[in-house]
Structures are given as C-alpha cells and as structure tokens.
Amino acid sequence: MGGMEIDRGRRRDISIVTRHRGLGAVFLSEGSGRALVFLGVVIVAARLAVSTVGLADLGAMAVVVLLFPFVEWVIHTHVLHREPGRLGPLPFDPARSHRSHHEDPGDTRFMMLRWFQALAYGSVIAGASIVLIGGSIGLAVGRPLAVGLTAATVGVLGLGLYEWLHLLFHSGVTPKLRWVRTLRARHRLHHWRNERYWMGVTSNLGDRVLRTLPSDPADVPRSSTARSPEGAVSRAA
C-alpha cells in the first residue's frame, strides 16, 4: 500500500514559492493555517478578557516554551513515524499521511495538518496547558484560569509556528535568520539522510537531550527509507 494512495486533489509544490508573501498566502489557503488562526484569536481574546498579564504569566510562557520541543519530538517520533497497527478491533495508522509526506516532501497536501487535525491538536494543547499550568503555577498565585489561558496561547502559537516553519523548510524561500537556516538544514537531513534523526522542527532541544542530534551528519548511516518509510513498513510486515 503506497502512501500516495491518499489523494487530496492535484499536487501542490511548495518549492516553487520563493517569497515570504507567497508563503503566507499558501499558509492561509490551507485548512490548518486558517484553523490555527481562528483558534489563536479565540484563545487570545479569552485571555485578554480575564485579566492583565503578571509575572506568573511570564513563568507559564517559559514553561511551555521549554516543554514544547519535547512534546514535538514525542509526537514526531512516536505518532508520525509509528507503524500501522490496530486500536482494538479497528485499524490504526496515524502516520499514513506523514509517510506520503516523506515520499513527496514538497507537496503541501501531505505537509500540513488537515483543518480538523489542527483544531484537535490545538485544543488538546490548549486544554492540557490550562489544566497543568493553570492548575500549578496559576493556582499557586490565585489566578488559575488566567495563567492557564496564557499557557494555552503560547502552546497554540507553538503549533502554528511548527506548521509555518515546516512549510518554510520545504519552500524555495531562503530564511533570513541563521538559526532558522540551521533548523531547515537539519530538517532536510531528516528527509534526505535518515528519518530517525533530527526530529525537531521549531527547535532541536528535544533532539539534543534525547540523542537524535548527531554532532556530524556524516556519522549517521544513510537510510534507504528516508524518502519512503512505507517501504520499511512493507518489509517489516
């Protein structure tokens, strides 16, 4: 079963986009981009309606920024690169679309989340932020909802940044910032050298701590399945 069997219409090649303005238009034309903008506006509006920002909010922001690379690493490693299986009596294959992305990295049909996936991921991130950060830092200062909503805002912005950078890395746009160019180079190694390394998109902190950021890419064996994880699944079956 080839990953490209998931057909969402005509192929759309992001590599031909060479300007940030064009990239922004593509981002907003995708369901994920629009869904995350909507969700972000709702959460920011809710946060502003609750109270002003205090020191506890800054602490909440810092915690989310620190944790986000590890959440990203876990999802990319254990969800998007998961082999097909079963969830009870039902087939379970959350990585199917991502395998299609590895087969054709420049096609936006498989690059970004679907609108309902973006809303689902964003809502889970927001809800977890409100419960965990609001229920700890927020509760300690007597402002659980306000601090929780601050954390939720940063979490959803992080997901939006993930989608934007992922689009950027596969486009023909040259990033102006050096650290973004470094992230792009490492993400391309993930696609072209070995899909088990360089899992981070917004940051390589998770890779660095969890040992998937080799000091020299030449030390990493070239994977025959980096462009086709579907092939690895077929051979393992």
ZIUR-V88218 format. One line per field, one symbol per residue. ss: DSSP state (@ for helix, = for strand, . for the rest). psi: psi as a letter, one per 40 degrees, with the letter a starting at -180 (. if undefined). A space follows every 50 residues. Layout:
ss = ???
psi = ???
This chain:
ss = ..@@@.......=@@@...@@@@@@@@@@.@@@@@@@@@@@@@@@@@@@@ ....@@@@@@@@@@@@@@@@@@@@@@@@......===..===...@@@@@ @@@...=@@@....@@@@@@@@@@@@@@@@@@.@@@@@@@...@@@@@@@ @@@@@@@@@@@@@@@@@@@@.......@@@@@@@@@@@@@@@........ ....@@@@@@......@@@.........@@@@@@@@.
psi = hideehhfaihhheeeheiddddddddeeidddddddddddddddddded iihadddddddddddddddddddddddedefiiiaigbeiihgeeddddd dddgdehedediiiddddddddddddddddddddecddddeffddddddd dddddddddddddddddddeaehhidhddddddddddddddedheeifei ddiedddddeffgidhddehihheedegddddddde.
